[in-house]
Amino acid sequence: MSTFDEKNSHPRVGPFGVVRDGTDTDRVTVLIAAFEGWNDAGDAATDAFKLMSEHYGAREVFEVSPDDFYDYQYSRPIVRRGASGEPKLQWPTTKLSKASVPGTNLDLVLLHGWEPSYKWRTFTAELLEQATTLDVDFVIMIGALLADVPHTRPIPVTLTSDTEELRDELNIEAPQYEGPTGIVGVLSHMAALAGFPTVSMWAAVPHYVAQSPSPKAELALLRQLEELLGISLPVDPIVEDSEAWERGVNELAEEDPEVAAYVRQLEEAKDTVDLPEATGDAIAREFERYLRRRDDRG
């Protein structure tokens, strides 16, 4: 029986075999990966990642050797100072941390780092070897890209998978992109070749407000992760930040007639495409998310 079949042979919430109140059920380990830099417009993916890591108290279990993979003139080390003023060098690197989601059978392996400068094949092989050691069952790659989308509408999140079973389960497509790729694309491809059922998740950040942070895109990724994994995350502060961000962009757009006209054009195009989305399935998904939050708040 395949890993996918084994993890989906019992009642579950979501496509990965996660069961709420399932402490006596077989554990499911999902690796979630985000990289800073080229793969992360507006820092949306890494900010979403950091919220999950802090919320679940993830503990570090592995770190790649930075000297083997990074050009420090491109990815420079950063000086940080503590409360006492003592300096500490923070080197660009990639780390794996682990956490368990209370009240479920879900374990998370959280992979965060900088895109490497050298030896991408060796780099991905080393990470996938660790994934095997940590008994990872599924991989979710998260990223963010700049796109022609309006800031006034929900941020689109695109899901694709090279794994046929996951495509059928999630009703998503295989990747169609052709062109230059980053470490997120490379690791996703190599994970699928290594036999890990893999999903790629990309948020589209409005290109005319590309600067960090991008809380609305971060929120879109977090909500998609909630839906995929059947979990509830503390997103209320991000909702407030997202609303404040949108108000601020509205004010800037109103000051420039050309930008305002461009935003209206994007809105019209988006509304035309999204009209079929106001379906019973979309309403049902939102209601399920509400019920999970109510349960988690007691």
FENZINOR-V703801 format. One record per backbone hydrogen bond with DSSP energy under -1.0 kcal/mol. NH is the residue of the N-H (numbers start at 1). CO is the residue of the C=O. E is the energy in kcal/mol with one decimal. If there is no record, write none. Layout:
BEGIN
NH_CO_E / NH_CO_E
END
This chain:
BEGIN
6_2_-2.7 / 7_3_-2.1 / 13_18_-3.8 / 21_103_-5.7 / 22_19_-1.1 / 25_22_-1.5 / 28_105_-2.9 / 30_107_-2.4 / 31_138_-3.0 / 32_109_-2.5 / 33_140_-2.4 / 34_111_-2.2 / 36_113_-2.7 / 40_37_-2.2 / 41_144_-2.0 / 43_40_-1.9 / 44_41_-1.7 / 47_43_-2.2 / 48_44_-2.0 / 49_45_-2.4 / 50_46_-2.6 / 51_47_-1.9 / 52_48_-1.9 / 53_49_-2.6 / 54_50_-2.6 / 55_51_-2.6 / 56_52_-2.2 / 58_53_-2.2 / 59_98_-2.4 / 61_96_-3.3 / 62_96_-1.6 / 64_94_-2.4 / 68_65_-1.4 / 69_66_-1.2 / 70_66_-2.0 / 74_71_-1.5 / 75_71_-3.1 / 78_90_-2.5 / 80_88_-3.1 / 82_86_-1.7 / 85_82_-1.7 / 88_80_-2.5 / 90_78_-3.3 / 95_112_-2.9 / 96_62_-2.9 / 97_110_-2.4 / 98_59_-2.4 / 99_108_-2.3 / 101_106_-2.6 / 104_101_-1.4 / 107_28_-3.2 / 108_99_-3.7 / 109_30_-2.3 / 110_97_-2.8 / 111_32_-2.9 / 112_95_-2.3 / 113_34_-1.3 / 114_93_-1.0 / 117_69_-2.8 / 118_69_-2.0 / 123_119_-2.8 / 124_120_-2.7 / 125_121_-2.1 / 126_122_-2.3 / 127_123_-1.9 / 128_124_-2.5 / 129_125_-1.9 / 130_126_-1.6 / 131_127_-2.1 / 132_128_-2.0 / 133_129_-2.1 / 134_130_-2.2 / 135_132_-1.6 / 136_131_-2.5 / 137_29_-3.0 / 138_29_-1.6 / 139_197_-2.4 / 140_31_-3.3 / 141_199_-2.8 / 142_33_-2.7 / 143_201_-2.4 / 144_39_-2.2 / 145_203_-2.6 / 147_205_-2.4 / 149_147_-1.8 / 153_150_-1.1 / 158_202_-2.8 / 160_200_-1.9 / 161_173_-1.6 / 167_163_-2.2 / 168_164_-2.3 / 169_165_-2.4 / 170_166_-2.8 / 171_167_-1.3 / 172_167_-1.5 / 186_182_-2.1 / 187_183_-2.9 / 188_184_-2.1 / 189_185_-2.2 / 190_186_-2.6 / 191_187_-2.5 / 192_188_-2.0 / 193_189_-2.1 / 194_190_-1.8 / 195_192_-1.4 / 196_191_-2.4 / 199_139_-2.5 / 200_160_-2.8 / 201_141_-3.1 / 202_158_-2.3 / 203_143_-2.1 / 204_156_-2.2 / 205_145_-3.5 / 207_147_-2.0 / 209_206_-1.7 / 214_42_-1.0 / 218_214_-2.2 / 219_215_-2.6 / 220_216_-1.7 / 221_217_-2.0 / 222_218_-2.4 / 223_219_-2.5 / 224_220_-1.8 / 225_221_-2.3 / 226_222_-2.4 / 227_223_-2.0 / 228_224_-2.5 / 229_225_-2.6 / 230_226_-1.6 / 231_226_-1.2 / 235_233_-2.0 / 239_235_-2.5 / 240_236_-2.0 / 241_237_-2.3 / 242_238_-2.7 / 243_239_-2.3 / 244_240_-2.3 / 245_241_-2.7 / 246_242_-2.4 / 247_243_-2.2 / 248_244_-2.3 / 249_245_-2.3 / 250_246_-2.4 / 251_247_-2.1 / 252_248_-1.9 / 253_249_-2.6 / 254_250_-2.3 / 256_253_-1.4 / 260_256_-2.5 / 261_257_-2.4 / 262_258_-2.1 / 263_259_-2.6 / 264_260_-2.0 / 265_261_-1.9 / 266_262_-2.2 / 267_263_-2.5 / 268_264_-2.3 / 269_265_-2.0 / 270_266_-2.6 / 271_267_-2.9 / 272_268_-1.8 / 273_269_-1.7 / 274_270_-2.5 / 277_274_-2.2 / 278_275_-1.2 / 279_277_-2.6 / 283_279_-1.9 / 284_280_-2.5 / 285_281_-2.4 / 286_282_-1.9 / 287_283_-2.0 / 288_284_-2.4 / 289_285_-2.0 / 290_286_-1.9 / 291_287_-2.3 / 292_288_-2.1 / 293_289_-2.0 / 294_290_-2.3 / 295_291_-2.5 / 296_292_-2.5 / 297_293_-1.5 / 298_295_-1.5
END
